[in-house]
Amino acid sequence: MTDSDWVQFGQEAEALGTPLQPEQIAQFRQYEALLLDWNERMNLTAVRQPADIRLRHFLDSLSCVQVMGELNGRSLIDVGTGAGFPGLPLKILFPQLRLTLVESVTKKGQFLQAVVDELGLDHVTILAERAEALGQQPQHRQQYDWAVARAVAELRVLVEYLLPLCRVGGQMLAQKGEGVHAEVESARSAIALLGGAEPKLASVTLPGREQLHFFVTILKVGETPAAYPRRVGVPGKRPL
């Protein structure tokens, strides 16, 4: 991407309500270069054009701020982060965010560590674990202000991954597409069982795209019963 492309990126980020400082735009440039380089050696993302990376990964991740608000000083766990989305763009935007990235594929974890090192990010933990296992570990269970996921699983499964990781008073966020309303309806009993309040929906349109992207946020209002999350693999096979 040229300098003018990055100027446009900064303008689009500001239009989303997430203005970036020049040093933050420089970090996104580094992130993109690393992603393009590593993607030639391993399948990090099917999005391979720089303009699409900027839109579908960087701006899409930053758009979460419209429902999350200020994250400096907060703790966030990003489950199934893949190449770091939405967690790493949010960390670039909010340097004092305490970020945990969960990615079970070890090679992707190596890429994430390379980005963290290259960009000089601190207070970032990378875990090659499954969410079901983390949700039963005392150092992670009910410890986070935010638990987030993007394009990982249907909502009935996601709530069992994410709500056990949220502290009471914390929230989970799922980024979803057009089928979100049906997913919310089918997940209501699971949400209530796991300590969640009434789910809230919001939408955003990214620059130059017609289709809406949806955010589902759920406030954690009660303790998650000790039996949840169930053992690794069970939530996906037998959703609540």
Buried (B, 14 or more C-beta within 10 A) or exposed (E): BEEEEBEBBBEBBEEBEBEBEEEBBBBBBBBBEBBBEBBEEEEBBEBEEBEEBBBBBBBBBBBBBBBBEEBEEBBBBBBBBBBBBBBBBBBBBBBEBBBBBBBBBEBBBBBBEEBBEEBEBEEBEBBBBBBBBBBBEEEBBBBBBBBBBBEBBBBBBBBBBBBBBBBEEBBBBBBBEEEBEEBBEBBBEBBBBBBBBEBEEBBBEBBEEEEBBBBBBBBBEEEBEEEBBBEBEBBBEEBB
